[in-house]
């Protein structure tokens, strides 16, 4: 993956495309490549300007700030886009949207060119009351309007005001539909391919999305590998070009319009529920700048309260829970394209942010989410020694409750851990006291992308093994090699098919609890743990 990324970046430097040649060399053809809501006609220059693919997120102060985003069907060409919003469906306030264009220029190895320009709109609303609905619609100056829907700010952290709440999480989602345009793409490469046991017409990402909607969360977390527009998950041994080759299927394969399909696919939830994203290895899109995040910052409006130059590193609080989004691409020893890009700024930020939250009397639980895994046994990706060495000691020191990961396309849960070792067995329906028992690591990479396997048998509710030890699994080292680790005692639950987690938090005056339930694509539960933290006197208001 890293070699593909490096090759792609070098190829782009050798085959530069000017904006003039972009405008003259096929942009009009590429602009009809949209799908679903936009369709082929919507990208025509004379089509009415429309807004779709709505998604909402929190600002850095989640209790008072919402970030509204969407996509335009075409270049606004002098038209204006507005966010109408207010505390009731009558709205009452209007903000002119910020329009961000995204220019994609991909010289293709067949001598052609994929050239496209997409347009995204963003509106920021601050100063809102906590955990109340805020209604909104998008409107264009030439008469298009979306329907009016509502999103909610976060619950403030004042303990006497706390009520139960829920959030959901998964990673590695992707899309179920293959873009038909532009021509020349590898057929079927963008959709979520089927694994053994999948029906030929399986729609795994859609099934998980349906379960997210049914769960009605207060917010949703996605731990990277968002939509796979880079297409590199489907290619086989020649998918990236080895050193010395001048052709690369990945250059032909990158399709920015996969993002159109993705935003339309998640709109059923994301238009109303804040979706909070971090970056995975497939979100490093080399066509968009040095670290590959230029497209991401055009499409998403993330909180931005992390270290400079790290757009997917941020934190927010919801009631008595602090959430940190981290960019494991920077510390991964398996996928090395962005290794060390912040010069240590991210890990320094992680430490002082964890220290601040653990010392805050309003915060009971700390949750960290990222992509590549500190602890996992899935075949192919498994554990990344770079992630483990960078952050696991910090998670121990500041008594982090949950670490939520993706990357491995399956579900796995550890026992509570300290110092790299399990402190006790925690089978299904256990109670864990994180202050003394330790941190539990989850892999929730079954959001829709083709599922993966384990080097040992599965173990989950109704199919529990008496001994869940894994004899041997991958551990990526600093030289990018798999040294492996043996006799793994910390892997408690393994489930290879599609899934997500549902987290129900019950803040209390004396004891706070958090249930983490694993749910498959059909809504069936297969694991649950309750996390319990006493609330000390110093935490009372």
C-alpha positions in Angstrom: 0.0 0.0 0.0 2.8 2.4 0.9 4.7 1.5 -2.3 1.5 2.2 -4.3 1.2 5.6 -2.6 4.8 6.5 -3.3 4.6 5.4 -6.9 1.4 7.4 -7.4 2.9 10.5 -6.0 6.0 10.2 -8.2 3.9 9.5 -11.2 1.9 12.6 -10.7 5.1 14.7 -10.5 6.4 13.2 -13.8 3.1 13.8 -15.6 1.9 17.2 -14.5 -1.4 18.5 -15.8 -2.0 22.2 -16.1 -5.4 23.8 -15.2 -5.7 24.8 -18.9 -5.2 21.3 -20.1 -7.7 20.1 -17.4 -10.3 22.5 -18.7 -9.7 21.6 -22.3 -8.9 17.9 -21.9 -12.0 16.1 -20.9 -13.4 17.7 -17.8 -16.9 17.9 -19.4 -16.9 14.2 -20.0 -15.7 13.4 -16.5 -18.2 15.7 -14.9 -21.1 13.4 -16.0 -19.7 10.6 -13.8 -21.9 11.3 -10.8 -24.3 8.7 -9.5 -27.5 8.4 -7.6 -28.9 11.8 -6.5 -26.8 13.7 -9.0 -27.0 11.3 -12.0 -25.5 11.8 -15.4 -27.7 14.9 -16.2 -27.0 16.8 -13.0 -23.4 17.3 -13.9 -24.2 19.1 -17.1 -23.3 22.8 -17.0 -26.9 23.9 -17.8 -28.6 21.7 -15.2 -30.2 23.3 -12.2 -27.8 23.6 -9.2 -28.7 20.9 -6.6 -27.4 19.9 -3.2 -27.1 16.3 -1.9 -24.9 14.0 0.2 -25.6 16.0 3.4 -23.5 15.2 6.4 -23.2 16.8 9.9 -20.4 16.9 12.4 -19.5 18.5 15.7 -17.3 21.5 16.0 -14.5 21.6 18.7 -17.1 22.5 21.3 -19.6 19.8 20.5 -22.2 21.1 23.0 -22.5 24.4 21.1 -21.1 24.0 17.6 -22.4 22.0 14.5 -20.7 21.7 11.1 -23.0 21.2 8.1 -21.6 19.9 4.8 -22.9 18.7 1.5 -22.0 18.4 -2.2 -23.1 20.5 -5.2 -24.2 18.8 -8.4 -22.1 21.2 -10.5 -20.0 24.3 -10.5 -22.2 27.0 -8.9 -21.1 29.5 -11.7 -21.9 32.6 -9.8 -24.9 31.2 -8.0 -24.9 31.3 -4.2 -25.7 28.5 -1.7 -27.3 29.2 1.7 -27.7 27.3 4.9 -31.1 28.2 6.5 -31.3 27.2 10.1 -32.9 27.8 13.4 -34.3 26.2 16.7 -37.6 25.2 15.1 -38.7 24.0 11.6 -39.5 27.6 10.8 -35.7 28.2 10.7 -35.2 32.0 10.9 -31.4 32.4 10.3 -29.4 32.2 7.1 -25.7 31.7 6.5 -24.0 31.9 3.1 -22.2 28.7 2.6 -18.5 28.3 2.0 -17.9 26.6 -1.4 -14.8 24.4 -1.7 -13.8 23.1 -5.1 -11.7 20.0 -5.5 -9.7 19.6 -8.6 -8.7 16.0 -9.5 -6.2 15.6 -12.3 -5.1 12.0 -12.9 -2.9 11.2 -15.9 -3.8 7.7 -16.9 -1.4 5.1 -18.1 -3.5 4.5 -21.3 -2.6 8.0 -22.4 -5.9 9.5 -21.4 -6.8 11.6 -18.4 -9.3 11.6 -15.7 -10.1 15.2 -15.0 -12.9 16.4 -12.7 -13.8 19.2 -10.4 -16.2 18.7 -7.5 -17.8 21.3 -5.3 -18.6 21.0 -1.6 -20.5 23.4 0.6 -19.9 24.0 4.3 -21.8 26.0 7.0 -20.7 26.5 10.5 -23.1 27.4 13.3 -21.9 28.2 16.8 -23.4 29.4 20.0 -26.1 26.7 20.2 -27.6 25.3 23.4 -26.5 21.8 24.3 -28.4 18.6 23.3 -31.2 20.4 21.6 -32.3 20.0 17.9 -31.2 22.6 15.4 -33.1 22.5 12.1 -31.7 23.3 8.7 -32.0 23.1 5.0 -29.7 23.9 2.1 -31.0 26.4 -0.5 -29.5 27.7 -3.7 -30.1 31.2 -5.2 -31.7 29.7 -8.3 -34.5 28.1 -6.3 -33.4 24.6 -5.2 -34.1 23.6 -1.5 -33.6 20.4 0.4 -36.1 19.3 3.0 -35.8 20.6 6.6 -34.2 18.2 9.0 -32.7 18.5 12.5 -29.3 17.7 14.0 -28.5 17.8 17.7 -25.6 19.3 19.6 -23.8 17.3 22.3 -24.9 17.0 25.9 -23.0 19.4 28.1 -20.7 18.0 30.8 -22.5 19.4 33.9 -23.1 16.3 35.9 -26.5 17.1 37.3 -27.7 17.7 33.7 -26.5 14.3 32.4 -28.9 11.9 30.8 -28.3 8.5 29.1 -27.0 8.6 25.5 -25.8 6.4 22.8 -23.2 6.4 20.1 -22.3 3.8 17.4 -18.9 3.0 15.7 -17.4 1.0 12.9 -14.7 1.3 10.3 -13.8 0.2 6.8 -17.2 1.0 5.2 -17.0 1.5 1.5 -19.9 1.4 -0.9 -22.0 -1.4 -2.5 -22.4 0.1 -5.9 -19.8 0.3 -8.7 -19.5 3.6 -10.4 -20.2 3.1 -14.1 -18.2 6.2 -15.1 -15.7 7.3 -16.2 -14.9 4.6 -18.7 -11.7 2.7 -18.4 -12.0 1.9 -14.7 -11.4 -1.7 -13.6 -14.9 -3.3 -13.7 -16.4 -3.9 -10.2 -13.3 -2.6 -8.4 -15.0 0.0 -6.2 -17.8 -1.9 -4.8 -17.5 -4.1 -1.7 -16.5 -7.4 -3.2 -18.0 -10.6 -1.8 -16.3 -12.9 0.7 -16.9 -16.6 1.2 -20.4 -17.0 2.5 -21.8 -13.8 1.1 -24.8 -13.9 -1.2 -24.0 -12.8 -4.8 -26.2 -9.8 -4.4 -25.1 -9.0 -0.8 -25.2 -5.4 0.2 -23.1 -5.4 3.3 -22.4 -1.7 3.7 -26.0 -0.9 3.2 -27.0 -3.5 5.8 -24.7 -2.0 8.4 -25.9 1.5 7.4 -29.5 0.3 8.0 -28.6 -0.9 11.4 -26.9 2.4 12.3 -30.1 4.2 11.4 -32.2 1.8 13.4 -29.9 2.3 16.5 -30.7 6.0 16.4 -27.4 7.1 18.0 -26.6 10.6 19.2 -23.4 10.5 17.2 -21.4 8.0 15.1 -17.7 7.3 14.8 -16.0 5.9 11.7 -12.4 4.7 12.2 -11.0 5.3 8.7 -11.0 3.6 5.3 -14.1 5.6 4.6 -15.1 4.8 1.0 -12.1 3.3 -0.9 -12.0 5.7 -3.8 -8.4 4.7 -4.2 -9.6 1.2 -5.2 -6.5 -0.5 -3.9 -8.4 -3.2 -1.9 -9.4 -5.2 -4.9 -6.4 -5.7 -7.2 -4.2 -8.7 -6.5 -0.4 -9.1 -6.9 0.0 -6.5 -9.7 -2.2 -3.9 -8.0 0.6 -1.5 -7.3 3.7 -1.2 -9.5 7.0 -2.6 -8.1 10.1 -0.5 -8.3 11.2 0.3 -11.8 7.8 -0.2 -13.5 6.1 2.7 -15.3 2.6 1.4 -15.4 0.3 1.3 -12.4 -3.4 0.2 -12.4 -4.0 2.3 -9.3 -3.6 5.5 -11.4 -6.3 4.3 -13.8 -8.3 3.2 -10.8 -8.6 6.3 -8.6 -12.1 7.6 -9.0 -13.2 10.7 -7.0 -16.8 10.1 -7.8 -16.8 7.2 -5.4 -17.2 9.9 -2.8 -20.4 11.0 -4.4 -21.9 7.6 -4.0 -20.6 7.3 -0.4 -22.1 10.6 0.8 -25.4 9.6 -0.7 -25.3 6.2 0.9 -24.7 7.6 4.4 -27.1 10.5 4.2 -29.9 8.5 5.8 -28.1 8.9 9.1 -25.4 11.6 8.5 -27.8 14.3 7.5 -29.2 14.2 11.1 -26.6 12.5 13.2 -23.0 13.9 13.6 -20.6 11.5 11.9 -17.0 11.9 13.2 -14.3 10.5 10.9 -10.6 9.6 11.2 -8.3 8.5 8.4 -7.2 5.1 7.4 -4.5 4.0 4.9 -7.1 4.1 2.0 -7.8 7.7 2.9 -4.3 8.8 2.1 -5.1 9.9 -1.5 -1.7 10.8 -3.0 -3.3 12.8 -5.8 -4.3 15.5 -3.2 -1.0 16.7 -1.8 2.0 15.5 0.3 0.1 13.6 2.9 -2.9 12.8 0.8 -5.4 14.7 2.9 -6.2 17.6 0.6 -9.4 16.0 -0.7 -10.5 15.1 2.8 -10.3 18.7 4.0 -12.4 19.8 1.1 -15.1 17.2 1.6 -15.3 17.2 5.4 -15.3 19.9 8.1 -13.6 18.3 11.1 -13.2 20.0 14.5 -9.6 21.2 13.8 -8.5 21.4 17.5 -5.6 19.0 17.1 -2.0 19.7 16.1 -1.3 21.8 13.0 -1.2 19.8 9.8 -3.1 16.8 11.3 -6.7 17.3 10.1 -8.0 14.0 11.4 -6.6 14.5 14.9 -9.0 16.2 17.2 -11.1 15.7 20.4 -14.6 16.4 21.6 -16.7 15.7 24.7 -20.2 14.4 24.9 -21.5 14.5 28.5 -19.2 12.5 30.7 -17.3 10.9 27.7 -14.2 12.4 26.1 -13.4 11.2 22.5 -10.0 11.4 20.8 -9.7 10.9 17.0 -6.1 9.9 16.2 -4.3 9.4 12.9 -2.5 6.0 13.1 -1.2 6.5 9.6 1.5 8.6 11.2 2.8 5.9 13.5 2.0 2.7 11.4 5.0 0.4 10.7 2.9 -1.6 8.2 1.6 1.3 6.0 4.6 3.7 6.0 3.6 6.4 3.5 2.9 9.0 6.3 5.2 7.7 8.9 6.4 10.5 11.2 4.8 13.3 9.2 3.9 15.5 12.2 7.4 15.3 13.7 6.1 14.0 17.0 3.5 16.7 17.4 0.6 14.3 17.3 1.9 12.0 20.1 2.7 15.1 22.2 -0.9 16.3 21.7 -2.2 12.9 22.6 -0.4 12.9 25.9 -1.4 16.4 27.1 -5.0 15.9 25.9 -5.3 12.6 27.7 -3.8 14.2 30.8 -6.3 17.1 30.7 -9.3 14.8 30.2 -8.3 12.4 33.0 -7.8 15.3 35.3 -11.2 16.8 34.5 -13.8 16.0 37.1 -16.6 16.1 34.5 -15.1 13.3 32.5 -15.6 9.6 33.5 -14.8 7.6 30.3 -12.1 8.3 27.7 -12.5 6.7 24.2 -9.8 6.8 21.5 -10.4 5.8 18.0 -8.0 5.3 15.0 -7.4 2.9 12.1 -4.4 0.6 12.2 -4.4 -1.6 15.2 -2.3 -1.8 18.4 -3.8 -5.2 19.3 -5.4 -7.5 16.7 -4.9 -10.9 15.2 -6.7 -10.7 11.8 -4.9 -12.3 8.9 -3.0 -9.8 6.8 -3.1 -6.7 9.0 -3.2 -7.8 12.6 -1.1 -5.8 15.2 1.0 -2.8 14.2 4.1 -2.4 16.4 4.3 1.2 15.5 0.9 2.0 16.9 1.4 -0.1 19.9 4.8 1.5 20.8 3.6 5.0 20.2 0.4 5.0 22.3 -0.3 1.9 24.4 1.8 3.2 27.3 -0.1 6.5 27.2 -3.4 4.6 27.3 -2.2 2.7 30.4 -0.9 5.9 32.1 -4.1 7.9 31.6 -6.4 4.9 32.1 -8.2 5.1 28.8 -11.3 3.0 28.9 -11.9 2.0 25.2 -9.6 1.9 22.2 -11.6 1.5 19.0 -9.8 0.4 15.8 -10.5 -0.6 12.2 -8.2 -1.9 9.5 -8.8 -5.6 10.0 -12.1 -6.4 8.3 -13.7 -8.3 11.2 -14.5 -7.9 14.9 -12.2 -8.6 17.7 -12.2 -7.7 21.4 -9.4 -8.1 23.9 -9.6 -8.7 27.6 -8.8 -5.6 29.7 -5.0 -4.9 29.5 -2.1 -3.2 31.2 1.5 -3.3 30.1 0.6 -5.4 27.1 -0.9 -8.2 29.1 -4.5 -9.1 30.1 -5.4 -8.4 33.7 -8.4 -10.8 33.8 -10.7 -12.7 31.6 -13.7 -10.8 30.4 -16.2 -13.1 28.6 -19.5 -12.0 27.2 -21.7 -10.0 29.7 -18.7 -9.3 32.0 -18.3 -6.1 34.1 -15.0 -4.3 33.6 -13.7 -1.7 36.0 -11.2 0.2 33.8 -9.6 2.2 36.6 -8.2 -1.0 38.0 -8.7 -3.7 35.3 -7.2 -1.8 32.3 -8.0 -0.7 28.8 -10.1 -2.9 26.3 -9.1 -2.8 22.6 -11.8 -3.4 20.0 -11.3 -4.0 16.2 -14.6 -3.0 14.4 -13.5 -3.2 10.8 -16.6 -5.0 9.5 -18.4 -1.9 8.3 -19.0 -3.2 4.8 -15.7 -3.8 3.0 -15.0 -7.4 2.2 -14.6 -9.3 5.5 -11.4 -11.0 6.6 -10.4 -14.1 8.6 -8.4 -15.0 11.7 -5.4 -17.4 12.3 -7.6 -19.1 14.9 -11.2 -20.1 15.3 -13.9 -17.6 16.0 -15.3 -17.1 19.5 -18.5 -15.2 20.2 -21.8 -15.5 22.0 -23.3 -18.9 21.3 -19.9 -20.1 19.8 -17.5 -19.5 22.7 -14.2 -21.4 22.9 -13.0 -22.6 26.3 -9.5 -21.4 25.3 -9.3 -18.3 23.1 -5.5 -18.3 22.9 -4.1 -17.5 19.4 -1.0 -19.6 18.6 0.6 -17.0 16.2 -0.4 -13.8 14.5 1.2 -10.9 12.7 3.1 -8.1 14.4 4.5 -5.4 12.1 8.0 -4.1 13.1 9.9 -0.9 12.5 11.5 -2.3 9.4 8.1 -3.0 7.8 8.4 -6.8 8.3 6.2 -9.2 10.1 8.1 -10.7 13.1 4.9 -12.3 14.4 4.0 -12.9 18.1 3.0 -16.2 19.7 0.8 -17.6 22.4 -1.5 -14.5 22.4 -3.7 -14.6 25.5 -5.4 -11.2 25.1 -7.8 -12.1 22.2 -11.2 -12.8 23.8 -13.9 -12.4 21.1 -13.4 -13.0 17.3 -16.2 -12.6 14.7 -15.3 -12.5 11.1 -18.4 -11.1 9.4 -19.9 -7.6 9.2 -20.6 -5.7 12.4 -20.6 -2.4 14.4 -20.8 -1.5 18.0 -23.5 0.3 20.0 -22.4 2.1 23.1 -24.9 3.1 25.7 -23.7 5.5 28.4 -25.5 6.0 31.7 -23.9 8.9 33.6 -24.4 8.8 37.4 -23.8 10.8 40.5 -22.0 8.0 42.2 -21.4 5.3 39.5 -21.3 5.8 35.7 -21.7 2.8 33.4 -21.2 2.2 29.7 -22.5 -0.9 27.8 -20.6 -1.8 24.6 -22.6 -4.2 22.5 -21.4 -5.8 19.3 -24.1 -6.2 16.6 -24.0 -7.9 13.2 -25.4 -6.7 9.9 -28.8 -8.2 10.7 -29.2 -6.6 14.1 -28.2 -9.7 16.2 -26.0 -9.1 19.3 -23.0 -11.3 19.8 -21.0 -9.6 22.6 -21.6 -7.2 25.4 -19.4 -5.7 28.2 -20.4 -3.2 30.9 -17.8 -0.7 31.9 -18.2 0.8 35.4 -16.5 3.8 37.0 -17.2 5.1 40.5 -17.7 8.8 40.6 -15.6 10.2 43.5 -16.6 13.2 45.7 -14.3 15.5 43.8 -16.4 14.8 40.7 -19.7 16.0 42.3 -20.8 19.4 41.2 
